[in-house]
Amino acid sequence: MCGICGIAWAQSAAPPPTLLIEEMNRTLQHRGPDDEGYYRGSQAHLGMRRLSIIDLETGDQPLRNEDGALWLVFNGELYNYRQLRHQLQQAGHQFQTNSDSEVILHAYEAWGVDCLQRFNGMFAFALWDDRERRLWLARDRLGIKPLYYWSDGRSLVFGSELKAILANPAVPTALDMVALDQFLTLEYIPAPRTLFEGICKLPAGHWLSFEQGRLRLQSYWEPAPGPIPAGENEQVERLRELIASAVQMQLVSDVPLGAFLSGGIDSSTVVAFMNGQGKGPVPTFSIGFKEATYNELPYAEVVAQQFGADHQVEIVQSDAVDLAAQLVRHMDEPLADFSIFPTYLVSQLARRSVKVALSGDGGDELFGGYDTYVAQQMSRYYRWLPEPLRRTYLPALVARARPRPEKKGLVNKTKRFVEGEALPGHLQHTRWMIFLNEDDRKHLYRPHLYRSLNGNAATTVLERYFQQAAHLDPLAQQQYVDIKTYLVDDILTKVDRMSMAVSLEVRVPLLDHRIVEFALALPASQKLQRGQTKLILRRAMQGILPDAVLQKPKEGFSIPLKQWLCGPLRPMMADLLSADSVRRRDYFVPQTVAQWMAEHLEGRANHSHRLWALMVLELWHRQLLDGRKTHALVEPAIEL
């Protein structure tokens, strides 16, 4: 696992300052504290920071091929590198290291860009072809590892994080207002946009080439249904085989590894298949809360006991909010997902014992685990109610109900359901993942900001993906949209940044592309039926996981932020969202922000999602833009 960065330029362009690549690389030190390396050529500079996981002795980067025509910097892991290495050796390729990175060089020599179809792993890499004067960037199928780039037509700058690109003073920092609207509406920014105009995320499953100023962006993989057995029993057995294969492949490591264990079915499944691999008790790590409705530790402890895991636990205290400024800095661009707190803390806990952890992320998207999928099913019955009742009386009634302090509960879920039902039906389940409606935007945005959107809806990207998946059944459409947006640009981004903040590599075996293709091909009834989620996964794990885990409802990995905003986070909120702060940015109407704060503090409404997003944006502004300086972008050391 590493951080990578670089610059390539056309022959006619002026080369960058010699030390610039070192400045860029320095911003990624937290991603790779073990080593650094550079390549400096006549039209490209590459840099990397290494977290040593495989081939500790000879796996240094950048790597070159035999004649020095190809140079590579690589972030991630190829889980099937040993099989590919054998194939390439059989074809006559000579290897100088035992690393998975060198396999990429020889695979490119043998198969060109089609080598990506043969890789099973999580990765982002840059390969400089000195003969062709071409830079080739690629990102794994699901976007588990990040990669950003910027180009002005003469040069291209890339990096694992935005900080590396912003270390280049030639890169402008004008804000993309459509991306700003997307962030406040969705809590994340879907690829390829970032909050900066012109700086892009390389989309998952894509590669990009830069040759003498010419850019070419190409998709090499799309989430699509794959082959599945005909019978339900055979499908259950095939799922077990796929998960066992993915977990076994992802246990390859030359350093200690463990697993996150939340107590949910996904992480418990991963731990179950890690057990018995002949490496002793599995180290597992859990985060708990004092607030009972947020705490899943009892379930995690039952699983750990059943499989004899070496289980370690930490209870989140409300003083963890002191981390807020630090965690936002690590996010690079705003992300308003509350669960950055427990994700960081469980990563910090794990890093004290291991260098690699396996996670259960992806199970909800693949097997219909989210409440939003259930809400979309319920919507069919809700529409039977008379329209005046749905559109007027029920919304007015639930609006008067005060939110409850528990995590979910009947009142909170009813309020959220009715709010989502008021949004356009073609947005399907994403209606319950939207936190600003059109009326909110008109009241919150200053007139110049609202006009600058030119009618662009934050949900346009979701609508486009729904259209692309129109040939699938409705549930598979929803899963496709989540894989292309929420999974990659919220969940996986959060996990990458929070784990890399403490130099921990996190692997996600349920997102093996073979499992993704299998899950999309399953009939909806195998995943979700009458409010019961993850049916096939529950059947596959029957008799393996404790019944208590198999029968528990989805809880989610979150924190009691709505209470914290009224308590320990209140002074920070008052500072970040003061009338003076809001006026200084000139994006929002101060009175609207003040009204939301007052309603939340008085318990009349739960505005935690909106307020936290606004707080994150202001923190981000202060940290990355106010008085922008290269040295300020370097991450501070984090005490483990």
Order of alpha helices (4+ residues) and beta strands (2+ residues): beta-alpha-beta-beta-beta-beta-alpha-alpha-beta-beta-beta-beta-alpha-alpha-beta-beta-beta-alpha-beta-alpha-beta-alpha-beta-alpha-alpha-beta-alpha-alpha-alpha-alpha-alpha-alpha-alpha-alpha-alpha-beta-alpha-beta-beta-alpha-alpha-alpha-alpha-alpha-alpha-alpha
